Amino acid sequence: MKIETEEKYYCMEPEKLIALATESGFKKTKETLETDEYFTDIYSKYIKNRTCLRIRKKNNEYMEITYKGKSDSLLGQYCKLENNINANIENYENYISLFSSLGYYSYVEVEKKRITYSLENDCYQYSIMIDTLPEIGGFVEFEILADQNKVSKKEIKKELENFVAKFNSLKLREATEPYRDIVAKHKLTKITKGKSINYLCINLDGKLLKYEKEFYKQYKEQMAEMLGNHITWGEYKNNKQLDINFDKLIIDYLDNLIFTNNELLVTMELLKQISYEKLFVTKVNPNFVKCFFNKMGLIVNNILYVSNNDSLLSTLKKNNVYLEHTALINHTNFKENNSLLLILINESNGN
């Protein structure tokens, strides 16, 4: 168990910083490509209190699981107990499944090129980590690790102040937010175009189409009996106003449906937290969609049906929905969808 404390700054001239570090005895120890994937609970308590649950991949060869508890404020600094576990990168999907089963879901991925300079004595491990984040920019983290049995929080705080002071001549500007939050805001800007948002427009077909096809295969004989003749998949899809009695079949299917994973269920819970007016665009039969939303306990008033001959954007335009003040989520990857929903929830709540 280690105590970690750190400060992060914007770094536009890394070569000057490296020169100072080298003069102070620091040695270049690593150069890595890292992907840090951060997780949070469905109500984002981990985001609010800066709890860190992370999977770090290094050079796509090594993997590490990290947990840092709720931040302990020390006069503006943050000091955390850090727990790290080395893991086999081939088990990545198993860890994702485990976290999901425990109620923790992917929030953001931070990709960075990291160059590390290190120095160590009997009490402390000093690290200078120069990071470059695609589309965002350059940063430097000054970090100290110490055995929790050897030093106090007050001592490690003071040591960090002395450490950073060695680089005062560079006039670095502090970056107060963790990378997790910096990247989350960047993603939010990409989907909102920096404009105020009135609508959330989301496409759920990545999962719903699969369930609709299963429903048709299982219940086409019952539908044929009710109609008095066989109904093809094309006829089913093109008939937007199916006999109301079909709802009973859809409800029966949904009542007996076993979800193979819970990503869509998580989406439904997250949508309940979204305050924006919701628009759903789909190629799934509207009756099926409405029954599904009712089953999930979600009240839906706006469903836009996309015909096979129309694009998503043309459908929105026909219905006078313009993207200037609309957050559009249109991924087939529901893990990415849920990540964006979590970001929308947190940023709209000012977390």
C-alpha positions as CSV (number, residue, x, y, z in Angstrom):
1,M,0.0,0.0,0.0
2,K,1.4,3.3,-1.1
3,I,0.5,6.9,-0.5
4,E,0.4,8.9,-3.7
5,T,0.3,12.6,-4.2
6,E,0.7,14.5,-7.4
7,E,0.3,17.8,-9.2
8,K,-0.3,18.2,-12.9
9,Y,0.6,21.1,-15.2
10,Y,0.2,22.1,-18.9
11,C,3.5,21.5,-20.6
12,M,4.2,23.3,-23.9
13,E,8.0,23.1,-23.8
14,P,8.9,19.6,-22.5
15,E,12.6,19.9,-23.7
16,K,13.2,22.7,-21.1
17,L,11.6,20.6,-18.3
18,I,13.7,17.5,-19.3
19,A,16.9,19.6,-19.1
20,L,16.1,20.8,-15.6
21,A,15.1,17.3,-14.5
22,T,18.4,15.8,-15.9
23,E,20.4,18.5,-14.0
24,S,18.6,17.4,-10.8
25,G,19.7,13.8,-11.2
26,F,16.5,12.3,-12.8
27,K,17.0,9.6,-15.3
28,K,14.7,8.6,-18.2
29,T,13.2,5.3,-17.1
30,K,10.3,4.6,-19.5
31,E,8.6,5.6,-22.7
32,T,5.2,4.0,-23.1
33,L,1.9,4.3,-24.9
34,E,-0.7,4.0,-22.3
35,T,-4.5,3.6,-22.4
36,D,-6.2,4.4,-19.1
37,E,-9.8,3.3,-18.9
38,Y,-11.8,4.8,-16.0
39,F,-14.9,3.3,-14.5
40,T,-17.7,4.7,-12.4
41,D,-21.0,3.5,-10.9
42,I,-24.3,4.2,-12.6
43,Y,-25.0,7.2,-10.3
44,S,-21.5,8.6,-10.8
45,K,-20.4,8.7,-7.1
46,Y,-16.9,7.9,-8.3
47,I,-16.9,10.9,-10.5
48,K,-18.2,13.2,-7.8
49,N,-15.6,12.2,-5.1
50,R,-12.7,11.5,-7.5
51,T,-12.5,7.8,-6.7
52,C,-10.3,6.1,-9.3
53,L,-11.0,2.6,-10.6
54,R,-8.9,2.2,-13.7
55,I,-7.5,-0.4,-16.1
56,R,-4.2,0.7,-17.6
57,K,-2.7,-0.9,-20.7
58,K,0.9,-0.3,-21.5
59,N,2.1,-0.7,-25.0
60,N,-0.9,-3.0,-25.5
61,E,1.2,-5.7,-23.8
62,Y,0.8,-5.2,-20.0
63,M,-2.2,-4.4,-17.9
64,E,-2.6,-3.1,-14.4
65,I,-5.8,-2.6,-12.3
66,T,-5.7,0.4,-10.0
67,Y,-8.0,1.6,-7.3
68,K,-7.5,4.9,-5.5
69,G,-10.0,5.8,-2.9
70,K,-11.9,9.0,-2.3
71,S,-9.6,12.0,-2.4
72,D,-8.4,13.5,0.8
73,S,-8.0,17.2,0.4
74,L,-4.7,18.6,1.7
75,L,-4.8,22.4,1.2
76,G,-5.7,22.0,-2.4
77,Q,-3.5,18.9,-3.0
78,Y,-4.9,15.4,-3.3
79,C,-3.4,12.5,-1.4
80,K,-4.6,9.0,-2.0
81,L,-3.9,5.4,-1.0
82,E,-3.1,3.5,-4.1
83,N,-3.7,-0.2,-4.7
84,N,-2.3,-1.8,-7.9
85,I,-2.7,-5.3,-9.3
86,N,-0.8,-6.6,-12.3
87,A,-3.2,-8.5,-14.7
88,N,-2.9,-10.5,-17.9
89,I,-4.0,-8.3,-20.8
90,E,-5.7,-11.3,-22.4
91,N,-8.2,-11.2,-19.5
92,Y,-9.3,-7.6,-20.3
93,E,-12.8,-8.6,-21.3
94,N,-13.2,-10.7,-18.2
95,Y,-12.4,-7.7,-16.0
96,I,-14.9,-5.6,-18.0
97,S,-17.5,-8.2,-17.3
98,L,-16.5,-8.4,-13.6
99,F,-16.7,-4.7,-13.2
100,S,-20.1,-4.6,-14.9
101,S,-21.4,-7.3,-12.6
102,L,-20.3,-5.3,-9.6
103,G,-22.0,-2.2,-11.0
104,Y,-19.1,-0.3,-12.5
105,Y,-19.1,0.9,-16.1
106,S,-16.6,2.5,-18.5
107,Y,-16.6,6.3,-18.3
108,V,-13.7,7.4,-20.5
109,E,-10.5,6.1,-22.1
110,V,-7.4,8.3,-21.9
111,E,-4.8,7.6,-24.5
112,K,-1.4,9.1,-24.0
113,K,2.2,8.9,-24.9
114,R,4.2,9.0,-21.7
115,I,7.9,9.6,-21.0
116,T,8.9,9.1,-17.4
117,Y,11.9,10.4,-15.5
118,S,12.5,9.0,-12.1
119,L,14.6,9.4,-8.9
120,E,14.4,7.5,-5.7
121,N,15.8,7.7,-2.1
122,D,15.1,5.8,1.1
123,C,11.8,7.5,1.7
124,Y,10.3,8.6,-1.6
125,Q,9.9,7.6,-5.2
126,Y,9.9,10.8,-7.4
127,S,8.4,10.7,-11.0
128,I,8.2,13.3,-13.7
129,M,5.8,12.1,-16.3
130,I,5.5,14.0,-19.6
131,D,2.3,13.2,-21.4
132,T,0.9,13.9,-24.8
133,L,-2.8,13.4,-25.3
134,P,-4.1,13.2,-28.9
135,E,-6.4,16.1,-29.9
136,I,-5.8,17.7,-26.4
137,G,-2.2,18.6,-25.8
138,G,0.8,18.2,-23.5
139,F,1.0,17.9,-19.7
140,V,3.5,17.0,-17.0
141,E,2.7,15.2,-13.7
142,F,5.0,15.5,-10.7
143,E,4.3,12.5,-8.5
144,I,5.6,11.1,-5.2
145,L,5.0,7.7,-3.9
146,A,5.9,6.6,-0.3
147,D,5.2,3.7,2.0
148,Q,2.3,4.6,4.2
149,N,4.2,3.2,7.2
150,K,7.2,5.5,6.7
151,V,5.8,9.0,6.2
152,S,2.7,11.0,7.1
153,K,0.4,12.8,4.7
154,K,1.7,16.1,6.0
155,E,5.3,15.1,5.2
156,I,4.6,13.9,1.7
157,K,2.6,17.0,1.0
158,K,5.6,19.2,2.0
159,E,7.9,17.0,0.0
160,L,5.7,17.5,-3.1
161,E,5.8,21.3,-2.7
162,N,9.7,21.2,-2.5
163,F,9.7,18.9,-5.6
164,V,7.6,21.1,-7.8
165,A,9.4,24.2,-6.6
166,K,12.5,23.0,-8.4
167,F,10.7,23.8,-11.7
168,N,9.3,27.2,-10.8
169,S,11.5,28.9,-13.4
170,L,9.4,27.2,-16.2
171,K,6.3,29.1,-15.0
172,L,4.1,26.1,-15.6
173,R,0.3,26.6,-15.4
174,E,-1.5,24.1,-13.2
175,A,-4.0,21.7,-14.6
176,T,-6.4,21.1,-11.7
177,E,-8.6,18.5,-13.3
178,P,-7.6,14.8,-13.7
179,Y,-7.2,13.4,-17.2
180,R,-10.4,11.5,-16.8
181,D,-12.3,14.8,-16.5
182,I,-10.3,16.6,-19.2
183,V,-11.0,13.9,-21.8
184,A,-14.7,13.7,-20.7
185,K,-15.2,17.4,-21.4
186,H,-13.4,17.0,-24.7
187,K,-15.8,14.2,-25.7
188,L,-18.8,16.3,-24.6
189,T,-17.6,19.2,-26.8
190,K,-17.4,16.9,-29.8
191,I,-21.0,15.7,-29.5
192,T,-22.5,19.1,-28.5
193,K,-20.3,21.2,-30.8
194,G,-19.9,23.5,-27.8
195,K,-23.5,24.6,-28.0
196,S,-26.2,24.5,-25.4
197,I,-28.3,21.3,-25.6
198,N,-32.0,21.0,-25.7
199,Y,-32.4,17.5,-27.1
200,L,-30.8,14.1,-26.8
201,C,-31.2,12.1,-30.0
202,I,-30.2,8.4,-29.5
203,N,-30.3,5.4,-31.8
204,L,-30.7,2.1,-29.9
205,D,-30.8,-0.2,-33.0
206,G,-27.5,-1.8,-32.2
207,K,-29.4,-4.0,-29.7
208,L,-33.1,-3.6,-30.5
209,L,-32.9,-4.9,-34.1
210,K,-31.4,-8.1,-32.7
211,Y,-34.3,-8.6,-30.3
212,E,-36.9,-7.6,-32.9
213,K,-35.6,-10.3,-35.3
214,E,-35.7,-12.9,-32.5
215,F,-39.3,-11.8,-31.8
216,Y,-40.3,-12.2,-35.4
217,K,-38.8,-15.7,-35.7
218,Q,-40.4,-16.9,-32.5
219,Y,-43.9,-15.4,-33.0
220,K,-44.4,-15.3,-36.8
221,E,-46.8,-18.4,-36.6
222,Q,-48.9,-16.7,-33.9
223,M,-49.0,-13.5,-36.0
224,A,-50.1,-15.5,-39.1
225,E,-52.9,-17.1,-37.1
226,M,-54.1,-13.7,-35.9
227,L,-53.9,-12.2,-39.4
228,G,-55.3,-15.2,-41.2
229,N,-52.3,-15.4,-43.5
230,H,-48.5,-15.6,-43.4
231,I,-46.6,-12.4,-42.7
232,T,-43.1,-11.9,-44.2
233,W,-40.3,-10.1,-42.5
234,G,-40.7,-7.3,-45.0
235,E,-44.4,-7.0,-44.5
236,Y,-43.9,-6.9,-40.7
237,K,-41.2,-4.2,-41.1
238,N,-43.2,-2.0,-43.5
239,N,-46.4,-2.1,-41.6
240,K,-45.9,0.6,-39.0
241,Q,-49.4,0.3,-37.5
242,L,-49.6,-3.4,-36.7
243,D,-52.7,-4.9,-35.3
244,I,-52.9,-3.8,-31.6
245,N,-53.1,-7.5,-30.6
246,F,-49.5,-7.9,-31.6
247,D,-48.6,-5.9,-28.6
248,K,-49.6,-8.9,-26.5
249,L,-47.1,-11.1,-28.4
250,I,-44.4,-8.5,-28.0
251,I,-45.0,-8.2,-24.3
252,D,-44.9,-11.9,-23.9
253,Y,-41.6,-12.1,-25.8
254,L,-40.1,-9.3,-23.6
255,D,-41.4,-10.9,-20.4
256,N,-39.5,-14.1,-21.3
257,L,-36.4,-12.3,-22.7
258,I,-33.1,-13.2,-21.0
259,F,-30.5,-10.4,-21.7
260,T,-27.2,-11.9,-22.6
261,N,-25.5,-8.7,-21.3
262,N,-26.7,-5.7,-19.4
263,E,-25.4,-2.9,-21.5
264,L,-28.9,-2.0,-22.9
265,L,-30.4,-2.2,-19.4
266,V,-27.7,0.2,-18.2
267,T,-28.6,2.5,-21.1
268,M,-32.3,2.5,-19.9
269,E,-31.3,3.4,-16.4
270,L,-29.0,6.2,-17.6
271,L,-31.7,7.6,-19.9
272,K,-33.9,8.1,-16.8
273,Q,-31.3,10.4,-15.4
274,I,-31.1,12.6,-18.5
275,S,-33.0,15.8,-18.2
276,Y,-32.9,16.8,-21.9
277,E,-35.9,16.0,-24.1
278,K,-35.3,12.6,-25.7
279,L,-35.7,11.7,-29.3
280,F,-35.3,8.1,-30.4
281,V,-34.6,7.2,-34.0
282,T,-35.0,3.6,-35.1
283,K,-35.6,1.2,-37.9
284,V,-37.4,-1.1,-35.4
285,N,-41.1,-1.3,-35.7
286,P,-42.5,1.5,-33.4
287,N,-44.9,-0.8,-31.7
288,F,-42.0,-3.1,-30.6
289,V,-40.0,0.0,-29.4
290,K,-42.9,1.3,-27.4
291,C,-43.5,-2.0,-25.7
292,F,-39.8,-2.3,-25.0
293,F,-39.7,1.2,-23.4
294,N,-42.9,0.4,-21.3
295,K,-41.2,-2.8,-20.1
296,M,-38.1,-0.8,-19.1
297,G,-40.3,1.8,-17.2
298,L,-39.3,4.6,-19.6
299,I,-41.9,7.0,-20.9
300,V,-41.3,7.8,-24.5
301,N,-43.2,10.4,-26.6
302,N,-40.8,11.0,-29.5
303,I,-39.9,8.0,-31.8
304,L,-38.7,8.8,-35.3
305,Y,-38.9,5.9,-37.7
306,V,-36.1,5.7,-40.3
307,S,-37.2,3.9,-43.4
308,N,-34.8,1.8,-45.4
309,N,-34.5,4.5,-48.1
310,D,-33.7,7.4,-45.7
311,S,-30.6,8.3,-43.8
312,L,-30.6,9.2,-40.1
313,L,-29.9,12.9,-40.9
314,S,-32.6,13.2,-43.6
315,T,-35.1,11.7,-41.1
316,L,-34.2,14.2,-38.5
317,K,-34.5,17.1,-41.1
318,K,-37.9,15.8,-42.2
319,N,-39.0,16.0,-38.6
320,N,-37.5,19.5,-38.1
321,V,-34.8,18.2,-35.7
322,Y,-31.5,20.1,-36.2
323,L,-28.2,19.1,-34.7
324,E,-27.2,22.6,-33.6
325,H,-28.8,22.1,-30.1
326,T,-29.0,18.3,-30.2
327,A,-26.6,15.8,-28.7
328,L,-26.6,12.9,-31.1
329,I,-25.5,9.4,-29.9
330,N,-25.5,7.0,-32.8
331,H,-22.9,4.3,-31.9
332,T,-23.6,0.6,-32.4
333,N,-21.2,0.0,-29.5
334,F,-23.3,0.3,-26.4
335,K,-20.3,0.6,-24.2
336,E,-19.4,3.8,-26.0
337,N,-23.1,5.0,-25.9
338,N,-23.2,4.5,-22.1
339,S,-19.9,6.3,-21.7
340,L,-21.3,9.3,-23.5
341,L,-24.5,9.2,-21.5
342,L,-22.5,9.2,-18.3
343,I,-20.6,12.2,-19.5
344,L,-23.7,14.1,-20.4
345,I,-25.2,13.3,-17.0
346,N,-22.1,14.5,-15.1
347,E,-21.4,17.6,-17.1
348,S,-25.1,18.7,-17.1
349,N,-25.1,18.3,-13.3
350,G,-21.8,20.3,-13.0
351,N,-19.8,17.4,-11.5
